[in-house]
Amino acid sequence: MDRTIKTGLQAIPRPTLNRPLGDIAGSTAAQALVTLLAQGGDSRITLDPGNGLNKYLSAPFPRDVLAYSSSTVSDISPAAFDHLLDVQANGKGDSYADWLRRLKHRILGAYELDDETEMVFAPSGTDLEYVALAAVRGRAQGGVHNILLGADEIGSGCIHSAHGRYFARETAVDGPVEPASDVAGIGPVSLVDIPVRCPEGRACSSQEIAAAMKVEIELARKAGQHSLVHCVHGSKTGLVLPNRQDLDALIAEHGDEATFVVDACQARITSEAIGYYLASGCIVLMTGSKFMGAPPFNGWALLPTDMIERAQPLPQGFATIFRKAEWPDSWTGSEVLPDSANVSLALRLEAAVFELERFQAVPMDRIETMIKAFEAALTRDLVKPLGIERILPGSGGRIDDCVIEMRTLATLDVSSLPGMRTFDDAQRVHRQMALDGIRLGQPVKCVRVEEGWGGTLRVGLSMPQLSQWAGSIDAEVSEELASDMQRIAAALQHSLVKTA
């Protein structure tokens, strides 16, 4: 019997699916949808012919895996996949521009944001860095001084895009391009990265981060540059830096010579927090493929209206990266962008908004109850049995002091376990577990051991999980979480036996 599902791109191994096999294997529509969801981006979205997965070991179809990997990337949920099948079957009946316009208003509605808030869509969070550069180019004669925050905790490709350069060998529009070469027309950009952790791995305080930002802003002013200052609301380990008090002080003192952009690409952020950042004049970057649970890659930038009114025309090089409908008509120069469609991106965005809307319909007190159940199961059935430690977000010592959205993510120090001493060890274990059907968040460099960076793994909830559990009784949720954490613990112990 044939054990694979043909998608038009490659064969997907049958054991990776968590729905009746015939639903996809025997459906031309489902095969076409999988193919579309793996297109319209850069090489990171390409599926491996051998296992049907992208480079992050995720897939644009539902799978029979235990997934707590939302800090890295998500698989699509069965509900969202069915929703996209309906969208495909019924057709949108309108243009790419109208489709994106509708998605914009649904996102603004879900987060209870002003309809006047502007939005730019992009194939990935890495591409969103170009949006922030476009918003501030021309503000100062000396160009832009881009102040990144914890590049190690936001994404490696952002180093290139934040410098106004291509970060891959192809884009969602054009290709090939030369990685690290300049995107035409952006202008001079200098770049500095402020680490969010000290050399020993300790998270810096908000005051330390704000002080470092202040130094860079003042240096840029003296050099005749406008500063683009990155803040983070939900790093790879759940950091929020700087805090509101320190950010308000920076804006009050340097608002004329600096623009602040908030990296919220994890999407672990509340409506109230988004509203606060926008009201403070910040750009907010978000993606739908992590906590939100849509297939990679898709994202959007939220901008205050007056920022677009002040913006210079779009650089001509953006015609190789973006399409016209992905930018507001009011942005001068958008007519240079190709007037074509990226249906694949629109479908991934559609899945993200589907998950966002059903999550936002869950009362906050219910979400908090489920998060506490997650923390209890994590501690009781995973952390304590293995004798490992949870690394708390920020420099505080209590999980209860963390904002609620960051409590959906746990970073675990597994360096004390045999075979997981170093970062490289943890990467090997992470990959093997993913191929064996248990997907966690990738290791991050936040623990120091004698050999260098120590082994870590991340366990994160997602919007689809919380939406699914919302209708269950507390005992059922706790039982499922306990079972899941026990399975993860057993898988880690199994990996130890194999490496012993």
N, C-alpha and C positions, 0 to 999 in steps of 0.2 A: 504494500500500500504506500502511496506517495506521502511522505512525512513533511512536506513543505507547502507553503502557501505562496503562490506566484503573485508578485505585485507589479510586474512590469519593469522594475528596477533590479530586483534580486529575489532570492528565495528566502522567506522568513521561516525559521525553524518552528514547527508546530508547537512544541512544548512551551513556547513563550507567551501563549495567549490565555487570557482568563475569561473568555466567553465561549459559548458553543462554537466549536471549530467551523462548522458549516456556515455560521453567520458571516465569516470573512472569507474562508477558503472557497466557498461556493458563490460569492457575491462579487460580480464585476464592479459594482458601485463601491464596495468596501475596498477592493484592490486599488481602484482609481483614487480613492480618498487617501489611502496610505501613501501612494506615489506622490500626490500633490503636497501632502504635509511634509515630505522630505525634500522639497524643492524651494526655490525662491529665497535662498540665503547663501552663505558662504560654505566652505568645505566642512565646517563643523556639523552641518545638518545632514551630510551624506551618510547613507546607511551602508554598513559593511556587508558585502555579499555573503560572507560566511555565517554571520549571526543575526543579520537584520537590524543591528543596532548602530547608533551614531557613536562618535568618539567618547561621549559621556556614558555610554552603555545604557542609553534610554531609547525608546521607540515611539513613533507616532501612531501606535495602536495599543489597545488594552492587552495586558500581559498577566500571566499567573505568577507574579512575584510579590514578595513582601517588600514594600517600598516605604522607606522613611528618608528619602533622598532629596526632599524639596529644597534643601540649601544648595544643591548643585543643579539639578534639573529634574523634571518630572516626566513620567509617562502620561499619556492622555487617559482619562477615566472612561469607563464604559458609557456613562451617561453623556459625557461630552462627545464621545465618538458617535453615539446614536444621534445626538443633536446635529452634528455636522453632516451625517448621512441625510437627515431631513432637509438641511439647508441645501445640500447638493441636489436632492430629488425635486425640491420645490422651486429651486432657483431664487436668486435675490431679486430678479426683475428690475434691476437698476444698474447704474454704472459703478465702477470701482470707487469713484469719488463719493457717490451717494452712500455706498456701503460703509466706507470709512467714516463719513459724516454721521451716519446713524450709530456706529460703534462709539464714536466720540461722545455723543450725547448720552448713550447708555452708561459709559464710564463716569461721566460727570454726574449723572443721576444716581448711580450706585454709591458714589462717594459724597453725595449732597454738595456738590461744588457749583459755583456760579456758572451759568451758561456762557458767560463771556470769557471764561478761562480758555486759553488757546492750547492747541495740542498738535504735536508732530509725531507721526508713526514711523517706526524703524524696524528693520529685520532683527535687531538684537540690541542688548544693552550697550555693547561696545560701539555700535553705530550711533547711539544717542549722544556720545561725547561730541560728535560733530555739531549737533544741534546747539549745545551750550556755546561752542566756539563761534557759531554763526550769530548767536544772539549778542555777542560782545565785540565782534571784530569791528575795527574802526573807532572804538571808544577812545583810544589814545594813540598818539603818533608812534610810540615805540612798540606797538603791538600788544599782544596778550601774554600775561604771565599766568600760566595755568598751575594752580596749587592743588595737587592731588593729595588725597588722604588715605594712607594705608593701601597702596597699590596692590600689595600682596593679599589684601582681604577684599578686593573688589573684582579683579580679573586681569590677567596678564596682557590681553590684547588692548586694554584701555590705555596702556602706556603709549602705544602708537597713535590711536585715534585722538587721544587728548593732546597729542603733539601736532595734530593736523595732518597725520600721515595714514596711508593705507595700512591695515593690520593683517590682511590676508592676501592670497594670490588671486582672489576674485571677489566681486561684490554681488549683491542681489540684483543689480542692474547690468553691470558690465564685467568684462573679464577677457583676458587676464589683466591684472594690475601688478605692480611691483611692490611687495611688502616693504614698509619703512620709507617709501617714497612720498613726497609731498602731494597732498590733494590741492590741485590748482586753485589759487585765489583766496585761500584762507588767510594768508599773510604770516608775518613773523609770530611765532609762538615759542616762548621759553617754558620749561617744565621743571617742577620740583616735586618731590614726593615727601610728605611728612609721615613718618612711620606712626602707626597707632599702637605699637608695642615697643618696649625697650628691648635691648639686645638679649635680656634674660627671658623675654616672652611676656612680661607683665604688661597689661593694657594700660596705656597712658590715661591720665585723668583729663577731664574736660578742660580744666584750667591750663594744663600743659599743652594741650592741642591748640587752644585759643591763643596762647602766648606765641607759639611757633607760627601760627597763621598771621598774627599781627606783625611779626618780624618780616615775613615774606611780603606782605602787602606794602609795608613801608619801603622795603628795598625796591619793589616794582615801581612805586610812585616816584622815587628818586631817579629811576631809569626811564621815566616817561612811559610806563606801561600800565595797562588796566588789568587788575587781578581778577581771575576767575577762580573762586575759592570753593573747593569741594568739601562738603560735609557728608556724613554717612548716617543713614537711619536704617540700620540692619546690615552690618558687614557679614562676612562669612561666618563669624562667630557671634553675631548678634549685638555688636557694639553700636551705640548711638553717640556720635561725637560731632561737634561739641554739644553740650546741653543747651536748652533754650535761653537760659540766663546769659551764658557766655556768647551765644550766637547773637542775641539781641544787642549786647554790648558792642560786638564787632560791627554789626550793621550800623548802629548809631554813630560809631566813630569813623567808619571807613565806607559808608554806603555810596558815596559819590565816586570812589576810586576802585571799588570792588563789586563784583556780582557774585552771589552765592548760589551754588547748585547742590542739591541734595540727592545723593545716590541712595535711592530707595528701591533698587532693582530686585532685592529679595521679595518686595511687596509685603513685607511684614510691617505694616503701617496702618494706623487708623484713619478714618475720615477726618477726625478732628486734627490730627497731626498734619495731614496734607493741607488742610485749610489754613492752619497756622503758617506753614512754610510759604504758601502762595501769598497770603496777606502780608508777609514780611518781605515780599519781593523776590523770593527764591524761585529758581527753576527746580522742578522735581522730576527725576528720572525713574521710570518703573518698567518692569518686565512681567510678562504673564506666564512664564515657564518655570518658575521656582515655587514659592508658596502658593501662587494662584493655581498651579497645576495643569496649565495648558502645555502642549508639546512645544519644544524649542524650535525656532527662535522667534520672539516677537516682543515689541516694547513700544513705549510712548513717553514723550516728554510733555509735562504740563508747564505752561508759562503764563505769567500775568499778562494781560492784554497790552498794557503800555510798553512792555518790553519789545513786542513786535513792532510797535509804532516807532520805536527808536532804532530798530535794527537796520543795518546796512543791507544792500541787495545780496542775495545768496551767491556764494562763490561758484564760478563756472564749473569747478571740479565736482560739485555735488551732483551734476548730471550723470556721473558714473556710479552714484551711490543710492540716490533717492528718486522717487517718481513724484510727479506734480501733485497728485491727489493726496500724498502723504504729508503735505505742508499746507498751512492756511493760505487761502487765496490772497489774504491781506499782506502776506510777507513779500516785499518787493524782490523781484528777481525770480520768483517761483516759476515764471513762464519759461525759464531756461531748462527746466527739468523735463524729462520725457513724459509725454502724456499717454502712458501705457499702464497696464494693470499687473499686480502681483497677487493673483488669486490665492496662491499658497499662503502668503502672509496674512491676507484677509481671513482665511479659514482658521489659522492659528490664533489670530486675534479674536475671532468669533468664539473659539473654545475658551479663551481666557475670560472674556466678558460673560459667557455662560456660567463659568465657575464663580466669578466675582459676584454676579447677581444673586445666585442661590446662597452663597456664603453670607452676603450682606443681609439677607432676609432672616438669618438666625439671630435671636436675641443675644446681646452681649453677655448676660449672666449665664446663659447656656454655654456659650463658648468658654467662658472662664471655668465653668465646672468641668468641661472636657479637658482643658489644659491642665487643671490640677490633677485629674485622673491620670493623664499622661505622665506627669512628673512623679506621681506616686508609684506607678508601675515601673517607670524607668529606674527609680532608686531601689525599689524592693526586688525587682526581678532581673535587673541587668547590672547596675552599678555595684550594689553590695555583694551579690554572689561572686562577681569576678574580682572584687577588691580593687576597683579602679575609681577614678575621680571625675566629677563633672566640673568643667571649667566655666565659671559663671561669667556672663557678659559684663563688661565694665570692671571697675576697680573695687566695687563693693563686695561685701562678704555674705550677702543674703539674697537668695533667689526672689524673695518677696519684694525686694527693692527694685527689681527690674520691671520695665514697662511690660504690660501684659503680652503685647505682640511678640516680644523677643523670647518669651517663655515657651514659644512653640518650637524652639530650637535648642538642642543640647549638644555641646561639644565635649567629647569624652577624651580624657588622657588615658591612652591604652599602652603607654610606653613601659609600664611595669609588667606587662604580659610577655611571656617568652615568644620570640619571633615577631614582636611588634615594637621593638625598642625604638627604632628610628622612623623618621618620616617616610623613607623609601620602603621600609618593611611594611608600614601601614598601607602604603599605596598598593603594594602587591596583594595584601590581604583583602583590601577593599575591592580590587578588580576581581579576584577569585570569588569572593562572596557574591558580587553582582552577577557573574556568569553562572553561579550556582543558584540564583533566584532570590537573593537577599540584597537589596539596594539601599545603601546608606549614603550620607553626604561624604564627599571626598575629604581626605585628610587636609588639615591646614597647619601652617607653621606658627604655633603659639605655645609650645612646650619645649624647654631646653633640657637636653641630656648631655652626658659627657661627649658623645659622638657628634653632637650638633643638634639639629631639630628632632624632637621626639615624635613618636607615633600618636596620632589622634584619629578619631572618627566622629562623624556628626549624625545625630538622630533627630529628624525634623518632621513635624506634622505638616499637613497641607490643607488647603481649603476644601478639596474634594473629600478628604477623610472626615473633616469636621462637619461638613454638610451632610454626609452620609450618616454619621453617628447622631446628628441632632435629633432625629426622630426616635432614637432608641432609649430605653430606660438606662439609668446610671449603671446598674449592675451589669448589663450587657456590654456597655462600653468598657467598663473596668475589666471584665473578663477577656474581651478581645485584646485590649492593650496588654494585659498580663501575659496572654498567650504569645503575642507578638514579641514582647521583650524577652521572654524565655527562649523563643526561637532564635533571636539575635544572639543571646548569650550562648546558646548551644552551638551556633555556627562559629562564633569566635573560639569557643573551646575546641571545636573540631579542627579549626585552622591551626591551633596550637599543637594539637597531636600530629598533624601532618608535617609541621615544621620542626618537631622535636627530634 
